[in-house]
Structure formats: structure tokens, C-alpha cells
Amino acid sequence: MRSCIVGGFKMAVCYNKLWKILIDRGMSKTQLIKAAKISTNAMAKLGKNEDVRVEVLVKICGVLNCSIDDIMEIIPKEIE
């Protein structure tokens, strides 16, 4: 999981919400790649919970008719 440090917290992105939406709608990752016109590299980064360009998230939201917070979350973890 990719992360950054903000105010004593390590922030990580998580796209589990996206995978749940795809399952609920019966849509495959390949179908989303084609419909949103995103690269397989971008999808691979999403699969590893890595940072992707906002443009990629906007394209996905356009296809799924949702907002960015519907497909991802930022998880703070206190630094030990």
C-alpha cells in the first residue's frame, strides 16, 4: 500500500470500494478498462492500492456514475 505522512499519521489509499462496486454491478476489470478508456497499467496500480492520476479516477467515476469517495478511501494509520 502506498502511503505518505501527514501530521503524525501515515496515509494510505485503498480501492476496495471500487472492487465491491464492480462485483455488485457484475462488471469485470477488463470491461472497466475499456469503458473508462484507462490503461492496463493504471488498473494494475489500482489493484496494488498505489497512487493513480486523478484523471483516471474521474474517468472511472464517469463510467460508474459515482463520486471519487465511492471508489476509494484514504486510511490514516498512526505512526508507531
N, C-alpha and C positions, 0 to 999 in steps of 0.2 A: 504494500500500500504506500503510495507516495504521500509525503507529508511536509508541512512547514511549521515553524514555531511562531506562535502568536501569544504574547502576554503570559508566558509560563505554561502554555498548552501546546501540544503537538497536534496540528490539524491534519486530518486525512480525508480524502474523498472516497465515497462508496456509491456504487451504481446498482446496488441490489434492488432498489425500487424500479429501475429500468427493466431488469430481468423479470421481475414479477409482472409488470405491465405486459411485456411480450408474451409471457406464459398465459396470462388472463385473456389476451386477445388472439391467442393461437398463432402468433407471428414468430418466424424464425429470425435469427440474427442476419442471415443472408437476405431475407426479404426486406429487413430494415435497411441494410446497406444499400440495396437497390432503390428502395422508395425514397430514402433520405439523401441519396447521392453522396454518401460518405465513403471514405477509403476503408479497405480491409485493415490497414494499419491503425486507423482511428478506432475501429471496432476491437482490435487486439488490445489497444491501450485501455479501452473501457473495461474489457474483460479482466485486466490486471489491476483495476482501480487506480490507473495512472491519470495524470492531467491530460486533458484534451482541450482543443481550442473551443472557445465559447460558440463560434460559428457552427461547430459540429453539434453541440448541444441544442442550438437553436433549430437546426435542420431536423434533428430527431423530434424535438417538441412540435415542430410544424406538422410532421407526418402523424404523430401520435395525438395531436390536438391536446397538448398539456403544457404545463409550465416547467421550468428547469427544476424547481423544488419537488416536482412529481417524479423525476427520474434520478435524482441524486441527492446525497446528503453530505454535509461536512461534519465529521465526527471529531470533537475535541478530546484529547487524552492528556491528562495531567502528566507533566514530566517528572520522573522519579529521580 
